[in-house]
Amino acid sequence: MVAQNTFIGLVAWLLISSMAPPPAFAAGVSAEVQHPESATPSHTQGPVLTALGPRVHMFVRPTYREKFTQLFRDVLGCGTKELNFGFSYPVLLVSFPDHSAFSVEFTDLAPEDVKGETIDDAHAFRGAWIEFRARDVSAVQEKLRAAGVRSFSHPGSKHVYFSAPGGKIFRVIDINYQGP
């Protein structure tokens, strides 16, 4: 069981750490940063990684399990399925029509959520932030606000960010949006 938890934790760390670096939001800083040692791939070998996979794994405290599930199942209409891997709680798989998904492991080892009715950038969780695509961003944001999901602004970004139960941060962007 310990080996299985360690393996899943390692896989989650690899998934999260392989994501692109966070955008540079500071004024005057280019959002596209290239590192000299990686700007031009070797002619003998191409990039080692070719794409971000269609799956993300995250950790949320068990006390937020029902509210987290309700947000994505009932408010946002995503597919949800509980998968039993022998943990104290089933892993929640949240899926989308394009067959992408994210999984949530409910564990007391997850960080604690920020308390209170409101949230701001200074107190938002500093783990991986997720980006969801939607055809009608305004309608999705309205559903989130109507459900009482906390929102805030991040300096230098025109997007609104939300905090899911358990503190996981996400934004909703237009399905055709391209940019940082």
C-alpha positions as CSV (number, residue, x, y, z in Angstrom):
1,M,0.0,0.0,0.0
2,V,2.8,2.4,0.9
3,A,4.6,1.5,-2.4
4,Q,1.3,2.1,-4.3
5,N,0.8,5.5,-2.7
6,T,4.4,6.5,-3.3
7,F,4.1,5.4,-7.0
8,I,0.9,7.4,-7.5
9,G,2.4,10.4,-5.7
10,L,5.5,10.2,-8.0
11,V,3.3,9.9,-11.1
12,A,1.3,13.0,-10.0
13,W,4.5,14.9,-9.3
14,L,5.8,14.0,-12.7
15,L,2.6,15.1,-14.4
16,I,2.5,18.4,-12.6
17,S,6.2,19.1,-12.9
18,S,6.2,18.4,-16.6
19,M,3.7,21.2,-17.2
20,A,4.8,24.3,-18.9
21,P,6.2,27.0,-16.6
22,P,3.7,29.5,-15.2
23,P,3.1,32.5,-17.4
24,A,5.1,35.6,-16.7
25,F,2.5,38.1,-15.6
26,A,4.8,40.8,-14.4
27,A,4.7,44.1,-16.3
28,G,7.3,44.2,-19.0
29,V,8.1,40.5,-18.9
30,S,7.6,38.5,-22.0
31,A,5.1,35.6,-21.5
32,E,7.2,33.5,-23.7
33,V,10.5,32.6,-22.1
34,Q,13.1,30.6,-23.9
35,H,16.1,29.1,-22.1
36,P,19.3,29.2,-24.2
37,E,20.1,25.5,-23.6
38,S,16.7,24.4,-24.8
39,A,15.8,27.0,-27.5
40,T,17.2,24.9,-30.4
41,P,16.7,21.2,-30.1
42,S,19.6,19.0,-31.0
43,H,19.7,17.8,-34.7
44,T,20.4,14.3,-33.5
45,Q,17.4,14.2,-31.2
46,G,14.1,16.1,-31.1
47,P,12.3,17.2,-28.0
48,V,12.0,14.5,-25.4
49,L,8.5,15.5,-24.6
50,T,6.0,16.1,-27.4
51,A,2.7,17.2,-25.7
52,L,0.9,17.6,-22.4
53,G,-1.2,14.5,-21.8
54,P,-5.0,14.7,-21.5
55,R,-5.0,13.8,-17.8
56,V,-4.0,15.6,-14.6
57,H,-4.0,14.1,-11.1
58,M,-4.5,16.2,-8.0
59,F,-4.9,15.8,-4.3
60,V,-7.8,17.2,-2.2
61,R,-8.6,16.8,1.5
62,P,-11.5,14.3,2.2
63,T,-13.5,17.0,4.0
64,Y,-14.0,18.7,0.6
65,R,-14.9,15.4,-1.2
66,E,-18.6,15.9,-1.6
67,K,-18.5,19.6,-2.4
68,F,-15.7,19.1,-4.9
69,T,-17.7,16.3,-6.6
70,Q,-20.9,18.3,-6.6
71,L,-19.1,21.3,-8.3
72,F,-17.9,19.4,-11.3
73,R,-20.9,16.9,-11.5
74,D,-23.9,19.1,-10.7
75,V,-22.8,22.7,-11.3
76,L,-20.5,22.2,-14.4
77,G,-22.1,19.0,-15.8
78,C,-18.9,17.0,-16.1
79,G,-18.8,13.2,-16.1
80,T,-17.8,11.8,-12.8
81,K,-16.8,8.3,-11.8
82,E,-15.4,6.9,-8.6
83,L,-12.6,4.4,-9.0
84,N,-11.6,2.1,-6.2
85,F,-7.8,1.6,-5.8
86,G,-8.0,0.4,-2.2
87,F,-7.4,3.9,-0.7
88,S,-9.5,5.2,2.2
89,Y,-11.6,7.0,-0.4
90,P,-12.3,6.2,-4.1
91,V,-10.4,8.3,-6.6
92,L,-12.7,10.7,-8.5
93,L,-12.3,10.8,-12.2
94,V,-13.8,13.9,-13.8
95,S,-14.1,13.6,-17.6
96,F,-14.9,15.9,-20.5
97,P,-16.5,15.3,-24.0
98,D,-13.1,15.4,-25.7
99,H,-12.0,12.3,-23.6
100,S,-9.6,14.4,-21.4
101,A,-10.0,14.0,-17.7
102,F,-8.5,14.7,-14.3
103,S,-8.4,12.5,-11.3
104,V,-8.6,13.5,-7.6
105,E,-7.2,11.5,-4.8
106,F,-8.8,12.5,-1.4
107,T,-6.2,12.4,1.3
108,D,-5.3,14.3,4.5
109,L,-1.8,14.8,2.9
110,A,-3.4,17.4,0.6
111,P,-2.9,21.1,1.4
112,E,-5.6,22.8,3.4
113,D,-8.0,25.2,1.7
114,V,-8.0,28.9,2.4
115,K,-10.8,29.7,4.9
116,G,-13.4,32.4,4.3
117,E,-16.1,33.4,1.8
118,T,-13.7,35.3,-0.4
119,I,-10.3,34.7,-1.8
120,D,-7.7,36.9,-3.4
121,D,-4.5,36.3,-5.4
122,A,-2.2,36.7,-2.3
123,H,-4.0,33.8,-0.6
124,A,-4.8,31.4,-3.5
125,F,-3.2,28.0,-3.4
126,R,0.2,28.0,-5.2
127,G,0.1,24.5,-6.6
128,A,-0.7,23.8,-10.3
129,W,-3.5,25.9,-11.7
130,I,-5.8,24.3,-14.2
131,E,-7.3,25.7,-17.4
132,F,-10.6,24.5,-18.7
133,R,-12.0,25.4,-22.1
134,A,-15.7,26.2,-22.8
135,R,-17.8,27.4,-25.7
136,D,-19.6,30.0,-23.5
137,V,-17.2,31.3,-20.9
138,S,-19.6,33.8,-19.5
139,A,-22.3,31.2,-18.9
140,V,-19.8,28.9,-17.1
141,Q,-18.6,31.8,-15.0
142,E,-22.2,32.7,-14.1
143,K,-22.9,29.1,-13.0
144,L,-19.8,29.1,-10.8
145,R,-20.8,32.4,-9.2
146,A,-24.3,31.2,-8.7
147,A,-23.0,28.1,-6.9
148,G,-20.9,30.4,-4.6
149,V,-17.5,29.4,-6.0
150,R,-14.9,32.0,-4.9
151,S,-13.2,34.0,-7.6
152,F,-10.3,36.4,-7.9
153,S,-8.0,38.2,-10.3
154,H,-4.4,37.5,-10.9
155,P,-2.1,40.6,-11.7
156,G,-1.4,40.9,-15.4
157,S,-4.1,38.4,-16.5
158,K,-7.4,39.4,-18.0
159,H,-8.9,36.1,-16.9
160,V,-11.0,35.4,-13.8
161,Y,-9.7,32.6,-11.5
162,F,-11.9,30.3,-9.3
163,S,-11.1,28.2,-6.2
164,A,-12.8,24.8,-6.1
165,P,-13.6,23.3,-2.7
166,G,-10.3,22.2,-1.3
167,G,-8.4,25.2,-2.8
168,K,-7.6,24.0,-6.3
169,I,-7.4,27.0,-8.6
170,F,-8.7,27.1,-12.2
171,R,-9.8,29.4,-15.0
172,V,-12.2,29.0,-17.8
173,I,-11.2,30.1,-21.2
174,D,-12.8,30.2,-24.6
175,I,-12.4,26.9,-26.6
176,N,-10.5,28.8,-29.3
177,Y,-8.3,30.9,-27.0
178,Q,-4.6,30.9,-27.8
179,G,-2.1,32.7,-25.6
180,P,-0.6,32.8,-22.2
